[in-house]
């Protein structure tokens, strides 16, 4: 809107406020403050200008005097002729004699030079005589002496460069500004010359140059003060007219005042109009804030009763604003939240302490309980007295629900609603702590659903999930009071039961097994489950969480070997075995660092001519206490603890390095392939391919000489993903072998998709083929199938010649076993190869 209209609309308000407000207290007027401010600015500007002139004159004069000193020092150097230099260096004469002659020759020349440089001093020092030869002004015979220990002149003999300095002069007995110039002849410093001016003479020159400048600055400052006074008189006159017109209400528009007031007052008037406009905009923004956002704004008096609420409150509180006016802030608040809210309100009214993001619950007229979040600040008058409270509140019910859901999922299994693995292990740790402190024994029951994978494969994962949910409900219905139940894995559950009565644990296990005999699901077909249950007791079987769960798991697995739906108890031998296994797992990293692991190599033979075509790397452990340990005693433990990752990488690197060394040691012979086993844990490492290629690059072994062996269980764990990973390794040139073929559950359909180069037939088939014709036909069929798939076949475990003949008759190309060579250390393998090579 136009400014004149805005001013007219708001004109009566300032007058009314002026008539109703008390007279302002006397104080320093605005005009006086402005005058003092301008005076301070002028004075500070003058002082700053004077200081700058002083500094500038000082710098210019210092540079000028140093330049003169530099010129004088060069002239002094030039006065040192060859005859004088020879005289100073002539050691045949006594030093005092040379000094007197040199002084008599040089002093008049120095006096003549110094006469041309008024106020300057200078001299010559001889390094050979270690004395000042001549100097001025005012030379004194007793002044011809060596340099003092702290003389700056000593630096030029180290640097060979001229030196500018401010210090005390021993020849002038005063502080000086000086330059020292080394005297060099034939590349040697034979002395130095100096030129200087005393600080007193230098300051006198500065003052001579500065005095006119200071007088001029003072004159300019007086003129500025006079101008300031005239400007102040004009401003006071204009301000007086402005006040008079305001008092007579004649300040209606800019056009009326433009010809009367100074531009400064017109600018003030424009700012006043703009301030009214900004105030209106601020009020509009406040209205928008109180209506457009989720929070509603409210005010309350010191009795904590609502005096005003923004329109948004009607939507948040599900009732009209008038319904809440005059009601207490604590109306219908949840009893559990009343003390906290009351304490915050009391601190705000008593101490003025604001509160922020305070959560509380309140029942509304619809009968529901909602969560709200409120912040509050005090309302104060001009003297700072608290008049009430102003706050903002919003509905956080949905946020609280989501937060509670997140907190629930942090400690509960999302599918079954039971405690998750982390929570049940934390609960177990608490029970073990109470066991240690109070001696309260308990029982650990470990459940496993028998053949749950087959249910998922047959009916799909959604049916499996429904089965888990129903089983969880069944377990909760039979869960004893005071126990803790959690889902430990996909098909595993853990139950902590107070007490250590074997009969009670067995009765509960039988009850659960009997309850599972009825179908848990009717669709898509009646589905029953059988629980394999392992039971361990604390403290009889152990008192540590990391021991009790594995013991119960081990008892369950041993019971499962007797058939589905069995119950097993942990016994002392389990604890001993588990502790021994844990000890071995803890020793493995140190064993690898200390070189206790080593490799043995078993030859792989071509049956046609008996020539070695490769070797398999087999790891061994030379334990300091248990002695020589074969891999079946520690590989499974290494896989459980994931130490197999570090150990497998060491095996791969060591084996490739050895194969590369053999290749270099046996020139002219067929290079031997090196076969290395890859565990399931290794195979699932995301950087397996990068590790293999890195080792090949590090050792220099060609990729075609490395053969990685994986088992059927790895291949069939996720056929599509495994095939993709194998294709990446094959593309790099690495050979791939399927180990222990026939002992797993390989699908011929998937076998065609895997990029294997070799099938290794398990030794069981080799042994049985020599005993039964039926097994021989099975072996022959396996070999023929592999040949049709364009795969090489290697038979493992060949120990007798009869087995070799059967394999050859079936068309098997390669073999490995004690008949050809036992696993042997690297040195023995080298000897074995030399015998084969005829060396």
Order of alpha helices (4+ residues) and beta strands (2+ residues): alpha-alpha-alpha-alpha-alpha-beta-beta-alpha-beta-beta-beta-alpha-alpha-alpha-beta-beta-alpha-alpha-alpha-beta-beta-beta-alpha-alpha-beta-alpha-alpha-beta-beta-alpha-beta-alpha-beta-alpha-beta-beta-beta-alpha-alpha-beta-alpha-alpha-beta-alpha-alpha-beta-alpha-beta-alpha-alpha-beta-alpha-beta-alpha
